[in-house]
Amino acid sequence: MKRKIAVLVLLTLTCFAAFASAAPWFKWKNLADRTIICSQLPPGESWVKVQGPFMESQCKKPGNPQ
């Protein structure tokens, strides 16, 4: 019985993950040396968001991914 419940929960979580959308990309600038990178997550405390959102990892196509 416990095995069936565990399998059901695992399948349910897998279905939810299949319908999740991608996270947007942003350009981040380092305050110390002015380096600019493209990332989905903040790289650290000394970084500020300068542009975004973008659809891909090169930060060239504006918009939110679907």
CHARMM-style PDB file with segment names, atoms N, HN, CA, C and O in Angstrom:
ATOM      1  N   MET     1       0.821  -1.200   0.000  1.00  0.00      PROA
ATOM      2  CA  MET     1       0.000   0.000   0.000  1.00  0.00      PROA
ATOM      3  C   MET     1       0.863   1.261   0.000  1.00  0.00      PROA
ATOM      4  O   MET     1       0.590   2.205  -0.741  1.00  0.00      PROA
ATOM      5  N   LYS     2       1.906   1.273   0.836  1.00  0.00      PROA
ATOM      6  HN  LYS     2       2.128   0.507   1.438  1.00  0.00      PROA
ATOM      7  CA  LYS     2       2.783   2.441   0.884  1.00  0.00      PROA
ATOM      8  C   LYS     2       3.518   2.632  -0.442  1.00  0.00      PROA
ATOM      9  O   LYS     2       3.765   3.760  -0.870  1.00  0.00      PROA
ATOM     10  N   ARG     3       3.860   1.528  -1.079  1.00  0.00      PROA
ATOM     11  HN  ARG     3       3.659   0.612  -0.731  1.00  0.00      PROA
ATOM     12  CA  ARG     3       4.562   1.602  -2.357  1.00  0.00      PROA
ATOM     13  C   ARG     3       3.662   2.223  -3.430  1.00  0.00      PROA
ATOM     14  O   ARG     3       4.125   3.018  -4.247  1.00  0.00      PROA
ATOM     15  N   LYS     4       2.386   1.863  -3.425  1.00  0.00      PROA
ATOM     16  HN  LYS     4       2.009   1.217  -2.760  1.00  0.00      PROA
ATOM     17  CA  LYS     4       1.442   2.418  -4.401  1.00  0.00      PROA
ATOM     18  C   LYS     4       1.256   3.910  -4.198  1.00  0.00      PROA
ATOM     19  O   LYS     4       1.169   4.666  -5.166  1.00  0.00      PROA
ATOM     20  N   ILE     5       1.196   4.334  -2.954  1.00  0.00      PROA
ATOM     21  HN  ILE     5       1.267   3.720  -2.168  1.00  0.00      PROA
ATOM     22  CA  ILE     5       1.059   5.766  -2.655  1.00  0.00      PROA
ATOM     23  C   ILE     5       2.312   6.512  -3.090  1.00  0.00      PROA
ATOM     24  O   ILE     5       2.223   7.599  -3.661  1.00  0.00      PROA
ATOM     25  N   ALA     6       3.471   5.938  -2.826  1.00  0.00      PROA
ATOM     26  HN  ALA     6       3.543   5.055  -2.363  1.00  0.00      PROA
ATOM     27  CA  ALA     6       4.728   6.582  -3.224  1.00  0.00      PROA
ATOM     28  C   ALA     6       4.816   6.720  -4.737  1.00  0.00      PROA
ATOM     29  O   ALA     6       5.255   7.754  -5.240  1.00  0.00      PROA
ATOM     30  N   VAL     7       4.405   5.688  -5.466  1.00  0.00      PROA
ATOM     31  HN  VAL     7       4.049   4.848  -5.057  1.00  0.00      PROA
ATOM     32  CA  VAL     7       4.425   5.743  -6.935  1.00  0.00      PROA
ATOM     33  C   VAL     7       3.440   6.795  -7.427  1.00  0.00      PROA
ATOM     34  O   VAL     7       3.754   7.538  -8.357  1.00  0.00      PROA
ATOM     35  N   LEU     8       2.275   6.872  -6.834  1.00  0.00      PROA
ATOM     36  HN  LEU     8       2.021   6.268  -6.079  1.00  0.00      PROA
ATOM     37  CA  LEU     8       1.270   7.860  -7.218  1.00  0.00      PROA
ATOM     38  C   LEU     8       1.770   9.285  -6.977  1.00  0.00      PROA
ATOM     39  O   LEU     8       1.585  10.164  -7.818  1.00  0.00      PROA
ATOM     40  N   VAL     9       2.395   9.504  -5.843  1.00  0.00      PROA
ATOM     41  HN  VAL     9       2.546   8.789  -5.160  1.00  0.00      PROA
ATOM     42  CA  VAL     9       2.949  10.834  -5.538  1.00  0.00      PROA
ATOM     43  C   VAL     9       4.058  11.183  -6.523  1.00  0.00      PROA
ATOM     44  O   VAL     9       4.118  12.313  -7.008  1.00  0.00      PROA
ATOM     45  N   LEU    10       4.926  10.238  -6.822  1.00  0.00      PROA
ATOM     46  HN  LEU    10       4.877   9.321  -6.429  1.00  0.00      PROA
ATOM     47  CA  LEU    10       6.013  10.479  -7.773  1.00  0.00      PROA
ATOM     48  C   LEU    10       5.479  10.805  -9.159  1.00  0.00      PROA
ATOM     49  O   LEU    10       5.986  11.719  -9.811  1.00  0.00      PROA
ATOM     50  N   LEU    11       4.486  10.093  -9.615  1.00  0.00      PROA
ATOM     51  HN  LEU    11       4.074   9.351  -9.085  1.00  0.00      PROA
ATOM     52  CA  LEU    11       3.887  10.369 -10.926  1.00  0.00      PROA
ATOM     53  C   LEU    11       3.205  11.730 -10.953  1.00  0.00      PROA
ATOM     54  O   LEU    11       3.279  12.443 -11.954  1.00  0.00      PROA
ATOM     55  N   THR    12       2.544  12.092  -9.867  1.00  0.00      PROA
ATOM     56  HN  THR    12       2.484  11.512  -9.054  1.00  0.00      PROA
ATOM     57  CA  THR    12       1.892  13.397  -9.783  1.00  0.00      PROA
ATOM     58  C   THR    12       2.914  14.523  -9.855  1.00  0.00      PROA
ATOM     59  O   THR    12       2.711  15.495 -10.581  1.00  0.00      PROA
ATOM     60  N   LEU    13       4.004  14.405  -9.115  1.00  0.00      PROA
ATOM     61  HN  LEU    13       4.169  13.615  -8.525  1.00  0.00      PROA
ATOM     62  CA  LEU    13       5.051  15.436  -9.150  1.00  0.00      PROA
ATOM     63  C   LEU    13       5.711  15.518 -10.520  1.00  0.00      PROA
ATOM     64  O   LEU    13       6.066  16.608 -10.969  1.00  0.00      PROA
ATOM     65  N   THR    14       5.877  14.393 -11.181  1.00  0.00      PROA
ATOM     66  HN  THR    14       5.588  13.508 -10.816  1.00  0.00      PROA
ATOM     67  CA  THR    14       6.456  14.380 -12.521  1.00  0.00      PROA
ATOM     68  C   THR    14       5.546  15.108 -13.511  1.00  0.00      PROA
ATOM     69  O   THR    14       6.027  15.834 -14.381  1.00  0.00      PROA
ATOM     70  N   CYS    15       4.251  14.916 -13.378  1.00  0.00      PROA
ATOM     71  HN  CYS    15       3.861  14.326 -12.671  1.00  0.00      PROA
ATOM     72  CA  CYS    15       3.300  15.606 -14.263  1.00  0.00      PROA
ATOM     73  C   CYS    15       3.357  17.113 -14.048  1.00  0.00      PROA
ATOM     74  O   CYS    15       3.327  17.875 -15.015  1.00  0.00      PROA
ATOM     75  N   PHE    16       3.439  17.554 -12.795  1.00  0.00      PROA
ATOM     76  HN  PHE    16       3.463  16.936 -12.010  1.00  0.00      PROA
ATOM     77  CA  PHE    16       3.543  18.986 -12.527  1.00  0.00      PROA
ATOM     78  C   PHE    16       4.825  19.570 -13.122  1.00  0.00      PROA
ATOM     79  O   PHE    16       4.804  20.674 -13.666  1.00  0.00      PROA
ATOM     80  N   ALA    17       5.919  18.855 -13.026  1.00  0.00      PROA
ATOM     81  HN  ALA    17       5.936  17.958 -12.584  1.00  0.00      PROA
ATOM     82  CA  ALA    17       7.194  19.334 -13.569  1.00  0.00      PROA
ATOM     83  C   ALA    17       7.140  19.431 -15.092  1.00  0.00      PROA
ATOM     84  O   ALA    17       7.795  20.295 -15.676  1.00  0.00      PROA
ATOM     85  N   ALA    18       6.382  18.571 -15.733  1.00  0.00      PROA
ATOM     86  HN  ALA    18       5.850  17.870 -15.259  1.00  0.00      PROA
ATOM     87  CA  ALA    18       6.288  18.590 -17.197  1.00  0.00      PROA
ATOM     88  C   ALA    18       5.600  19.850 -17.703  1.00  0.00      PROA
ATOM     89  O   ALA    18       5.865  20.285 -18.823  1.00  0.00      PROA
ATOM     90  N   PHE    19       4.726  20.442 -16.904  1.00  0.00      PROA
ATOM     91  HN  PHE    19       4.510  20.088 -15.994  1.00  0.00      PROA
ATOM     92  CA  PHE    19       3.999  21.630 -17.326  1.00  0.00      PROA
ATOM     93  C   PHE    19       4.603  22.928 -16.790  1.00  0.00      PROA
ATOM     94  O   PHE    19       4.046  24.000 -17.026  1.00  0.00      PROA
ATOM     95  N   ALA    20       5.699  22.858 -16.095  1.00  0.00      PROA
ATOM     96  HN  ALA    20       6.151  21.987 -15.903  1.00  0.00      PROA
ATOM     97  CA  ALA    20       6.355  24.061 -15.571  1.00  0.00      PROA
ATOM     98  C   ALA    20       7.015  24.828 -16.708  1.00  0.00      PROA
ATOM     99  O   ALA    20       7.548  24.230 -17.642  1.00  0.00      PROA
ATOM    100  N   SER    21       6.978  26.136 -16.628  1.00  0.00      PROA
ATOM    101  HN  SER    21       6.545  26.622 -15.869  1.00  0.00      PROA
ATOM    102  CA  SER    21       7.608  26.949 -17.675  1.00  0.00      PROA
ATOM    103  C   SER    21       9.046  27.285 -17.286  1.00  0.00      PROA
ATOM    104  O   SER    21       9.435  27.182 -16.123  1.00  0.00      PROA
ATOM    105  N   ALA    22       9.813  27.685 -18.278  1.00  0.00      PROA
ATOM    106  HN  ALA    22       9.497  27.769 -19.223  1.00  0.00      PROA
ATOM    107  CA  ALA    22      11.217  28.037 -18.056  1.00  0.00      PROA
ATOM    108  C   ALA    22      11.316  29.392 -17.355  1.00  0.00      PROA
ATOM    109  O   ALA    22      10.427  30.235 -17.477  1.00  0.00      PROA
ATOM    110  N   ALA    23      12.392  29.580 -16.633  1.00  0.00      PROA
ATOM    111  HN  ALA    23      13.114  28.895 -16.533  1.00  0.00      PROA
ATOM    112  CA  ALA    23      12.629  30.850 -15.948  1.00  0.00      PROA
ATOM    113  C   ALA    23      13.242  31.852 -16.921  1.00  0.00      PROA
ATOM    114  O   ALA    23      13.997  31.459 -17.810  1.00  0.00      PROA
ATOM    115  N   PRO    24      12.931  33.139 -16.770  1.00  0.00      PROA
ATOM    116  CA  PRO    24      13.526  34.146 -17.647  1.00  0.00      PROA
ATOM    117  C   PRO    24      14.993  34.400 -17.303  1.00  0.00      PROA
ATOM    118  O   PRO    24      15.442  34.111 -16.194  1.00  0.00      PROA
ATOM    119  N   TRP    25      15.724  34.940 -18.263  1.00  0.00      PROA
ATOM    120  HN  TRP    25      15.359  35.175 -19.164  1.00  0.00      PROA
ATOM    121  CA  TRP    25      17.133  35.290 -18.098  1.00  0.00      PROA
ATOM    122  C   TRP    25      17.243  36.800 -17.914  1.00  0.00      PROA
ATOM    123  O   TRP    25      16.417  37.552 -18.430  1.00  0.00      PROA
ATOM    124  N   PHE    26      18.250  37.238 -17.187  1.00  0.00      PROA
ATOM    125  HN  PHE    26      18.921  36.626 -16.767  1.00  0.00      PROA
ATOM    126  CA  PHE    26      18.489  38.664 -16.944  1.00  0.00      PROA
ATOM    127  C   PHE    26      19.971  38.970 -17.120  1.00  0.00      PROA
ATOM    128  O   PHE    26      20.823  38.099 -16.942  1.00  0.00      PROA
ATOM    129  N   LYS    27      20.268  40.228 -17.475  1.00  0.00      PROA
ATOM    130  HN  LYS    27      19.576  40.935 -17.619  1.00  0.00      PROA
ATOM    131  CA  LYS    27      21.664  40.688 -17.493  1.00  0.00      PROA
ATOM    132  C   LYS    27      21.979  41.234 -16.112  1.00  0.00      PROA
ATOM    133  O   LYS    27      21.208  42.008 -15.545  1.00  0.00      PROA
ATOM    134  N   TRP    28      23.133  40.817 -15.574  1.00  0.00      PROA
ATOM    135  HN  TRP    28      23.759  40.188 -16.034  1.00  0.00      PROA
ATOM    136  CA  TRP    28      23.593  41.223 -14.258  1.00  0.00      PROA
ATOM    137  C   TRP    28      24.944  41.905 -14.390  1.00  0.00      PROA
ATOM    138  O   TRP    28      25.799  41.453 -15.152  1.00  0.00      PROA
ATOM    139  N   LYS    29      25.143  43.006 -13.641  1.00  0.00      PROA
ATOM    140  HN  LYS    29      24.449  43.373 -13.022  1.00  0.00      PROA
ATOM    141  CA  LYS    29      26.420  43.731 -13.668  1.00  0.00      PROA
ATOM    142  C   LYS    29      27.070  43.686 -12.297  1.00  0.00      PROA
ATOM    143  O   LYS    29      26.422  43.923 -11.277  1.00  0.00      PROA
ATOM    144  N   ASN    30      28.369  43.376 -12.290  1.00  0.00      PROA
ATOM    145  HN  ASN    30      28.895  43.184 -13.119  1.00  0.00      PROA
ATOM    146  CA  ASN    30      29.148  43.360 -11.056  1.00  0.00      PROA
ATOM    147  C   ASN    30      29.515  44.797 -10.699  1.00  0.00      PROA
ATOM    148  O   ASN    30      30.040  45.533 -11.534  1.00  0.00      PROA
ATOM    149  N   LEU    31      29.241  45.190  -9.467  1.00  0.00      PROA
ATOM    150  HN  LEU    31      28.814  44.592  -8.789  1.00  0.00      PROA
ATOM    151  CA  LEU    31      29.536  46.557  -9.043  1.00  0.00      PROA
ATOM    152  C   LEU    31      31.028  46.811  -8.882  1.00  0.00      PROA
ATOM    153  O   LEU    31      31.468  47.958  -8.966  1.00  0.00      PROA
ATOM    154  N   ALA    32      31.809  45.771  -8.654  1.00  0.00      PROA
ATOM    155  HN  ALA    32      31.452  44.840  -8.586  1.00  0.00      PROA
ATOM    156  CA  ALA    32      33.245  45.932  -8.415  1.00  0.00      PROA
ATOM    157  C   ALA    32      34.019  46.175  -9.706  1.00  0.00      PROA
ATOM    158  O   ALA    32      34.812  47.113  -9.785  1.00  0.00      PROA
ATOM    159  N   ASP    33      33.793  45.329 -10.726  1.00  0.00      PROA
ATOM    160  HN  ASP    33      33.149  44.567 -10.661  1.00  0.00      PROA
ATOM    161  CA  ASP    33      34.600  45.462 -11.946  1.00  0.00      PROA
ATOM    162  C   ASP    33      33.769  45.694 -13.210  1.00  0.00      PROA
ATOM    163  O   ASP    33      34.314  45.661 -14.314  1.00  0.00      PROA
ATOM    164  N   ARG    34      32.467  45.928 -13.069  1.00  0.00      PROA
ATOM    165  HN  ARG    34      32.025  45.955 -12.172  1.00  0.00      PROA
ATOM    166  CA  ARG    34      31.552  46.254 -14.171  1.00  0.00      PROA
ATOM    167  C   ARG    34      31.362  45.123 -15.185  1.00  0.00      PROA
ATOM    168  O   ARG    34      30.922  45.376 -16.307  1.00  0.00      PROA
ATOM    169  N   THR    35      31.684  43.887 -14.813  1.00  0.00      PROA
ATOM    170  HN  THR    35      32.041  43.682 -13.902  1.00  0.00      PROA
ATOM    171  CA  THR    35      31.463  42.736 -15.678  1.00  0.00      PROA
ATOM    172  C   THR    35      29.958  42.512 -15.837  1.00  0.00      PROA
ATOM    173  O   THR    35      29.208  42.627 -14.868  1.00  0.00      PROA
ATOM    174  N   ILE    36      29.514  42.194 -17.059  1.00  0.00      PROA
ATOM    175  HN  ILE    36      30.123  42.100 -17.847  1.00  0.00      PROA
ATOM    176  CA  ILE    36      28.109  41.904 -17.314  1.00  0.00      PROA
ATOM    177  C   ILE    36      27.975  40.451 -17.747  1.00  0.00      PROA
ATOM    178  O   ILE    36      28.690  39.990 -18.637  1.00  0.00      PROA
ATOM    179  N   ILE    37      27.048  39.730 -17.107  1.00  0.00      PROA
ATOM    180  HN  ILE    37      26.468  40.105 -16.384  1.00  0.00      PROA
ATOM    181  CA  ILE    37      26.785  38.340 -17.472  1.00  0.00      PROA
ATOM    182  C   ILE    37      25.273  38.154 -17.645  1.00  0.00      PROA
ATOM    183  O   ILE    37      24.481  39.006 -17.241  1.00  0.00      PROA
ATOM    184  N   CYS    38      24.893  37.036 -18.248  1.00  0.00      PROA
ATOM    185  HN  CYS    38      25.536  36.345 -18.576  1.00  0.00      PROA
ATOM    186  CA  CYS    38      23.494  36.670 -18.420  1.00  0.00      PROA
ATOM    187  C   CYS    38      23.225  35.441 -17.552  1.00  0.00      PROA
ATOM    188  O   CYS    38      23.900  34.421 -17.686  1.00  0.00      PROA
ATOM    189  N   SER    39      22.229  35.543 -16.655  1.00  0.00      PROA
ATOM    190  HN  SER    39      21.680  36.372 -16.546  1.00  0.00      PROA
ATOM    191  CA  SER    39      21.954  34.441 -15.735  1.00  0.00      PROA
ATOM    192  C   SER    39      20.481  34.458 -15.329  1.00  0.00      PROA
ATOM    193  O   SER    39      19.829  35.502 -15.351  1.00  0.00      PROA
ATOM    194  N   GLN    40      19.972  33.284 -14.960  1.00  0.00      PROA
ATOM    195  HN  GLN    40      20.502  32.436 -14.943  1.00  0.00      PROA
ATOM    196  CA  GLN    40      18.605  33.201 -14.460  1.00  0.00      PROA
ATOM    197  C   GLN    40      18.523  33.555 -12.981  1.00  0.00      PROA
ATOM    198  O   GLN    40      17.485  34.020 -12.509  1.00  0.00      PROA
ATOM    199  N   LEU    41      19.599  33.340 -12.259  1.00  0.00      PROA
ATOM    200  HN  LEU    41      20.442  32.962 -12.643  1.00  0.00      PROA
ATOM    201  CA  LEU    41      19.629  33.593 -10.823  1.00  0.00      PROA
ATOM    202  C   LEU    41      20.657  34.664 -10.496  1.00  0.00      PROA
ATOM    203  O   LEU    41      21.629  34.817 -11.236  1.00  0.00      PROA
ATOM    204  N   PRO    42      20.473  35.409  -9.412  1.00  0.00      PROA
ATOM    205  CA  PRO    42      21.473  36.395  -9.016  1.00  0.00      PROA
ATOM    206  C   PRO    42      22.803  35.720  -8.693  1.00  0.00      PROA
ATOM    207  O   PRO    42      22.829  34.778  -7.900  1.00  0.00      PROA
ATOM    208  N   PRO    43      23.912  36.178  -9.289  1.00  0.00      PROA
ATOM    209  CA  PRO    43      25.210  35.541  -9.060  1.00  0.00      PROA
ATOM    210  C   PRO    43      25.793  35.786  -7.668  1.00  0.00      PROA
ATOM    211  O   PRO    43      26.635  35.010  -7.216  1.00  0.00      PROA
ATOM    212  N   GLY    44      25.371  36.829  -6.990  1.00  0.00      PROA
ATOM    213  HN  GLY    44      24.686  37.459  -7.357  1.00  0.00      PROA
ATOM    214  CA  GLY    44      25.911  37.120  -5.669  1.00  0.00      PROA
ATOM    215  C   GLY    44      25.456  38.479  -5.175  1.00  0.00      PROA
ATOM    216  O   GLY    44      24.613  39.130  -5.792  1.00  0.00      PROA
ATOM    217  N   GLU    45      26.022  38.896  -4.057  1.00  0.00      PROA
ATOM    218  HN  GLU    45      26.707  38.367  -3.555  1.00  0.00      PROA
ATOM    219  CA  GLU    45      25.599  40.145  -3.430  1.00  0.00      PROA
ATOM    220  C   GLU    45      26.078  41.389  -4.173  1.00  0.00      PROA
ATOM    221  O   GLU    45      25.401  42.417  -4.132  1.00  0.00      PROA
ATOM    222  N   SER    46      27.209  41.329  -4.840  1.00  0.00      PROA
ATOM    223  HN  SER    46      27.759  40.494  -4.873  1.00  0.00      PROA
ATOM    224  CA  SER    46      27.749  42.523  -5.495  1.00  0.00      PROA
ATOM    225  C   SER    46      27.241  42.682  -6.928  1.00  0.00      PROA
ATOM    226  O   SER    46      27.792  43.475  -7.691  1.00  0.00      PROA
ATOM    227  N   TRP    47      26.198  41.939  -7.302  1.00  0.00      PROA
ATOM    228  HN  TRP    47      25.750  41.295  -6.682  1.00  0.00      PROA
ATOM    229  CA  TRP    47      25.643  41.998  -8.651  1.00  0.00      PROA
ATOM    230  C   TRP    47      24.278  42.676  -8.618  1.00  0.00      PROA
ATOM    231  O   TRP    47      23.487  42.451  -7.702  1.00  0.00      PROA
ATOM    232  N   VAL    48      24.002  43.520  -9.642  1.00  0.00      PROA
ATOM    233  HN  VAL    48      24.644  43.703 -10.387  1.00  0.00      PROA
ATOM    234  CA  VAL    48      22.695  44.168  -9.775  1.00  0.00      PROA
ATOM    235  C   VAL    48      22.112  43.830 -11.143  1.00  0.00      PROA
ATOM    236  O   VAL    48      22.838  43.682 -12.126  1.00  0.00      PROA
ATOM    237  N   LYS    49      20.797  43.711 -11.185  1.00  0.00      PROA
ATOM    238  HN  LYS    49      20.207  43.831 -10.386  1.00  0.00      PROA
ATOM    239  CA  LYS    49      20.090  43.417 -12.429  1.00  0.00      PROA
ATOM    240  C   LYS    49      20.056  44.688 -13.282  1.00  0.00      PROA
ATOM    241  O   LYS    49      19.639  45.741 -12.800  1.00  0.00      PROA
ATOM    242  N   VAL    50      20.493  44.601 -14.550  1.00  0.00      PROA
ATOM    243  HN  VAL    50      20.832  43.745 -14.942  1.00  0.00      PROA
ATOM    244  CA  VAL    50      20.524  45.783 -15.405  1.00  0.00      PROA
ATOM    245  C   VAL    50      19.537  45.720 -16.556  1.00  0.00      PROA
ATOM    246  O   VAL    50      19.076  46.766 -17.014  1.00  0.00      PROA
ATOM    247  N   GLN    51      19.191  44.521 -17.048  1.00  0.00      PROA
ATOM    248  HN  GLN    51      19.566  43.671 -16.676  1.00  0.00      PROA
ATOM    249  CA  GLN    51      18.236  44.379 -18.139  1.00  0.00      PROA
ATOM    250  C   GLN    51      17.523  43.042 -18.032  1.00  0.00      PROA
ATOM    251  O   GLN    51      18.010  42.107 -17.397  1.00  0.00      PROA
ATOM    252  N   GLY    52      16.379  42.972 -18.656  1.00  0.00      PROA
ATOM    253  HN  GLY    52      15.983  43.732 -19.172  1.00  0.00      PROA
ATOM    254  CA  GLY    52      15.664  41.706 -18.725  1.00  0.00      PROA
ATOM    255  C   GLY    52      14.186  41.914 -18.564  1.00  0.00      PROA
ATOM    256  O   GLY    52      13.753  43.035 -18.296  1.00  0.00      PROA
ATOM    257  N   PRO    53      13.417  40.907 -18.712  1.00  0.00      PROA
ATOM    258  CA  PRO    53      13.764  39.511 -18.925  1.00  0.00      PROA
ATOM    259  C   PRO    53      14.062  39.189 -20.389  1.00  0.00      PROA
ATOM    260  O   PRO    53      13.629  39.893 -21.301  1.00  0.00      PROA
ATOM    261  N   PHE    54      14.814  38.106 -20.586  1.00  0.00      PROA
ATOM    262  HN  PHE    54      15.166  37.534 -19.845  1.00  0.00      PROA
ATOM    263  CA  PHE    54      15.150  37.599 -21.917  1.00  0.00      PROA
ATOM    264  C   PHE    54      14.690  36.149 -22.024  1.00  0.00      PROA
ATOM    265  O   PHE    54      14.465  35.481 -21.015  1.00  0.00      PROA
ATOM    266  N   MET    55      14.553  35.672 -23.261  1.00  0.00      PROA
ATOM    267  HN  MET    55      14.735  36.215 -24.081  1.00  0.00      PROA
ATOM    268  CA  MET    55      14.040  34.319 -23.487  1.00  0.00      PROA
ATOM    269  C   MET    55      15.115  33.246 -23.543  1.00  0.00      PROA
ATOM    270  O   MET    55      14.814  32.065 -23.368  1.00  0.00      PROA
ATOM    271  N   GLU    56      16.389  33.641 -23.789  1.00  0.00      PROA
ATOM    272  HN  GLU    56      16.633  34.600 -23.932  1.00  0.00      PROA
ATOM    273  CA  GLU    56      17.440  32.641 -23.947  1.00  0.00      PROA
ATOM    274  C   GLU    56      18.718  33.085 -23.257  1.00  0.00      PROA
ATOM    275  O   GLU    56      18.824  34.225 -22.803  1.00  0.00      PROA
ATOM    276  N   SER    57      19.688  32.181 -23.179  1.00  0.00      PROA
ATOM    277  HN  SER    57      19.601  31.255 -23.548  1.00  0.00      PROA
ATOM    278  CA  SER    57      20.878  32.389 -22.355  1.00  0.00      PROA
ATOM    279  C   SER    57      21.882  33.400 -22.924  1.00  0.00      PROA
ATOM    280  O   SER    57      22.845  33.752 -22.242  1.00  0.00      PROA
ATOM    281  N   GLN    58      21.678  33.869 -24.151  1.00  0.00      PROA
ATOM    282  HN  GLN    58      20.896  33.584 -24.705  1.00  0.00      PROA
ATOM    283  CA  GLN    58      22.565  34.907 -24.681  1.00  0.00      PROA
ATOM    284  C   GLN    58      22.045  36.309 -24.363  1.00  0.00      PROA
ATOM    285  O   GLN    58      22.713  37.300 -24.656  1.00  0.00      PROA
ATOM    286  N   CYS    59      20.857  36.394 -23.767  1.00  0.00      PROA
ATOM    287  HN  CYS    59      20.314  35.589 -23.530  1.00  0.00      PROA
ATOM    288  CA  CYS    59      20.231  37.668 -23.411  1.00  0.00      PROA
ATOM    289  C   CYS    59      20.093  38.593 -24.613  1.00  0.00      PROA
ATOM    290  O   CYS    59      20.385  39.785 -24.516  1.00  0.00      PROA
ATOM    291  N   LYS    60      19.653  38.055 -25.734  1.00  0.00      PROA
ATOM    292  HN  LYS    60      19.416  37.087 -25.813  1.00  0.00      PROA
ATOM    293  CA  LYS    60      19.453  38.862 -26.936  1.00  0.00      PROA
ATOM    294  C   LYS    60      17.990  38.988 -27.334  1.00  0.00      PROA
ATOM    295  O   LYS    60      17.594  40.008 -27.898  1.00  0.00      PROA
ATOM    296  N   LYS    61      17.176  37.972 -27.054  1.00  0.00      PROA
ATOM    297  HN  LYS    61      17.497  37.143 -26.596  1.00  0.00      PROA
ATOM    298  CA  LYS    61      15.771  37.961 -27.454  1.00  0.00      PROA
ATOM    299  C   LYS    61      14.912  38.327 -26.238  1.00  0.00      PROA
ATOM    300  O   LYS    61      14.762  37.509 -25.330  1.00  0.00      PROA
ATOM    301  N   PRO    62      14.343  39.545 -26.203  1.00  0.00      PROA
ATOM    302  CA  PRO    62      13.569  39.957 -25.042  1.00  0.00      PROA
ATOM    303  C   PRO    62      12.261  39.183 -24.902  1.00  0.00      PROA
ATOM    304  O   PRO    62      11.701  38.695 -25.884  1.00  0.00      PROA
ATOM    305  N   GLY    63      11.794  39.084 -23.679  1.00  0.00      PROA
ATOM    306  HN  GLY    63      12.248  39.480 -22.881  1.00  0.00      PROA
ATOM    307  CA  GLY    63      10.509  38.444 -23.390  1.00  0.00      PROA
ATOM    308  C   GLY    63      10.656  37.333 -22.379  1.00  0.00      PROA
ATOM    309  O   GLY    63      11.764  36.934 -22.019  1.00  0.00      PROA
ATOM    310  N   ASN    64       9.510  36.837 -21.926  1.00  0.00      PROA
ATOM    311  HN  ASN    64       8.611  37.161 -22.219  1.00  0.00      PROA
ATOM    312  CA  ASN    64       9.465  35.720 -20.984  1.00  0.00      PROA
ATOM    313  C   ASN    64       9.327  34.419 -21.753  1.00  0.00      PROA
ATOM    314  O   ASN    64       8.521  34.347 -22.681  1.00  0.00      PROA
ATOM    315  N   PRO    65      10.087  33.384 -21.400  1.00  0.00      PROA
ATOM    316  CA  PRO    65       9.943  32.086 -22.070  1.00  0.00      PROA
ATOM    317  C   PRO    65       8.580  31.470 -21.771  1.00  0.00      PROA
ATOM    318  O   PRO    65       8.004  31.701 -20.708  1.00  0.00      PROA
ATOM    319  N   GLN    66       8.086  30.706 -22.691  1.00  0.00      PROA
ATOM    320  HN  GLN    66       8.554  30.519 -23.555  1.00  0.00      PROA
ATOM    321  CA  GLN    66       6.776  30.059 -22.515  1.00  0.00      PROA
ATOM    322  C   GLN    66       6.921  28.639 -22.081  1.00  0.00      PROA
ATOM    323  OT1 GLN    66       5.921  27.948 -21.887  1.00  0.00      PROA
TER     324      GLN     66
END
